[in-house]
């Protein structure tokens, strides 16, 4: 019964939001990868990320295992595509921070922006910068460490879509 209720809420939310006009532009993404042991590991991730047509350039910090991905003008990707590229190289995403501009009429009652087949759910909508570029941390499974995700599931239980792990839902927290 609870599972049906959660699915109903998620579906209702999706149907309601598909009609909302919005604009989102992700300009860069910072990825902290886990499991790297040497510079060859970072090279494997670099190759996978550079293979994406939408990627303009990548900055790498080997001390923190951070990859900063810049997109070509008017090009962007959903966060899961970047996560899949890191995993294809044989590693995992420990943290992902997107720098994006979300331009839509949002209220605390409507903390979701739909764009290009993805739903961006703002966990703390009062801190969300609407209409200007800001940084948001992706809090979904696969975008944070397993240990952190277990804590977040308990913390964000009030968001039914968080624990359902729908592929195109991204839960963001402004930083």
C-alpha positions in Angstrom: 0.0 0.0 0.0 2.8 2.4 0.9 4.7 1.7 -2.3 1.6 2.4 -4.3 1.0 5.6 -2.5 4.6 6.8 -3.2 4.3 5.8 -6.9 1.0 7.7 -7.1 2.6 10.9 -5.6 5.6 10.7 -7.8 3.4 10.2 -10.9 1.1 13.1 -9.9 4.1 15.3 -9.4 5.5 14.4 -12.7 2.2 15.0 -14.6 1.7 18.4 -12.8 5.2 19.6 -13.6 5.5 18.6 -17.2 3.3 21.6 -18.2 5.5 24.1 -16.3 7.7 26.2 -18.5 11.2 26.4 -17.3 14.8 26.9 -18.4 17.9 25.4 -16.9 21.4 25.8 -18.0 24.1 23.7 -16.4 27.4 25.4 -17.2 29.9 23.2 -15.2 30.0 20.1 -13.0 32.5 19.3 -10.3 32.9 15.5 -9.7 34.8 14.0 -6.9 35.6 10.4 -7.8 36.3 7.6 -5.4 38.6 4.6 -5.8 41.4 6.3 -7.6 45.0 5.2 -6.6 47.2 6.8 -9.3 47.3 9.2 -12.2 46.4 6.5 -14.6 43.1 6.1 -12.8 42.4 9.8 -13.4 43.4 9.4 -17.0 40.8 6.7 -17.5 38.1 9.0 -16.1 39.4 12.0 -18.2 39.1 9.8 -21.4 35.5 8.8 -20.6 34.4 12.4 -19.9 36.2 13.8 -22.9 34.5 11.3 -25.2 31.2 13.0 -24.5 30.3 15.3 -27.4 28.8 18.0 -25.1 32.0 18.4 -23.0 34.2 21.4 -23.9 37.1 20.9 -21.4 38.0 19.2 -18.2 40.1 20.4 -15.3 41.6 17.8 -13.0 42.9 18.1 -9.4 44.8 15.0 -8.6 45.1 15.9 -4.9 41.4 15.9 -4.3 40.4 13.6 -7.2 38.1 16.4 -8.5 37.2 16.6 -12.2 35.6 19.9 -13.3 33.7 19.4 -16.5 32.8 22.5 -18.7 30.2 22.2 -21.4 30.2 23.6 -24.9 27.9 26.6 -25.4 24.2 25.6 -25.5 25.1 22.0 -24.7 24.5 20.1 -21.4 24.0 16.6 -20.1 22.0 15.1 -17.3 24.0 14.3 -14.3 23.5 10.5 -14.8 25.4 10.6 -18.1 28.5 12.0 -16.3 28.0 9.4 -13.5 27.8 6.6 -16.0 31.0 7.8 -17.7 32.9 7.7 -14.4 31.5 4.3 -13.6 32.4 3.1 -17.1 36.0 4.0 -16.3 35.8 1.7 -13.3 35.3 4.2 -10.5 32.5 5.8 -8.5 31.1 9.3 -7.8 31.7 10.4 -4.2 30.2 13.9 -4.8 28.8 15.9 -7.7 28.2 19.6 -7.6 26.5 21.3 -10.6 26.7 25.0 -11.4 23.4 25.9 -13.0 21.0 28.6 -13.7 17.3 27.6 -13.1 14.9 30.2 -14.5 11.4 29.4 -13.5 8.7 30.6 -11.2 9.2 28.4 -8.1 7.6 28.5 -4.8 8.1 26.4 -1.6 5.0 24.5 -2.7 6.6 23.7 -6.1 10.3 22.8 -5.5 10.7 21.0 -8.8 12.0 22.1 -12.2 11.6 19.9 -15.2 14.1 20.3 -18.0 15.1 18.1 -20.9 13.6 15.0 -19.5 14.9 15.5 -16.0 13.2 16.6 -12.8 15.4 18.7 -10.5 13.9 18.5 -7.0 15.2 21.2 -4.6 15.5 19.8 -1.1 15.9 23.2 0.5 13.9 25.5 -1.8 14.3 28.6 0.4 18.1 28.6 -0.5 17.5 28.2 -4.2 18.8 31.0 -6.4 16.2 31.4 -9.1 17.3 33.2 -12.3 21.1 33.3 -11.5 23.8 30.7 -11.6 24.4 28.9 -8.3 25.9 25.7 -7.1 23.8 22.6 -6.1 25.0 19.3 -4.8 23.3 16.2 -6.2 22.1 14.0 -3.2 20.9 10.9 -5.0 22.2 7.4 -4.7 25.2 7.0 -6.9 26.1 10.7 -6.6 27.2 10.5 -2.9 29.0 7.8 -1.0 27.0 4.8 0.3 27.5 5.8 3.9 26.3 9.3 3.3 23.3 8.1 1.3 22.1 5.9 4.2 22.1 9.0 6.4 20.4 11.1 3.7 17.5 8.6 3.2 16.6 9.1 6.9 17.0 12.9 6.7 14.9 13.4 3.6 12.2 10.8 4.2 9.6 13.6 3.8 10.4 13.7 0.1 8.7 10.6 -1.3 10.6 10.8 -4.6 14.0 10.7 -2.8 13.8 7.1 -1.6 12.2 5.8 -4.9 15.4 6.4 -6.9 13.7 7.3 -10.2 16.4 7.6 -12.9 15.6 11.2 -14.1 14.9 12.7 -10.7 17.8 14.7 -9.2 17.5 16.0 -5.6 19.6 19.1 -5.2 20.7 21.1 -2.2 22.0 24.6 -2.7 25.5 25.2 -1.4 
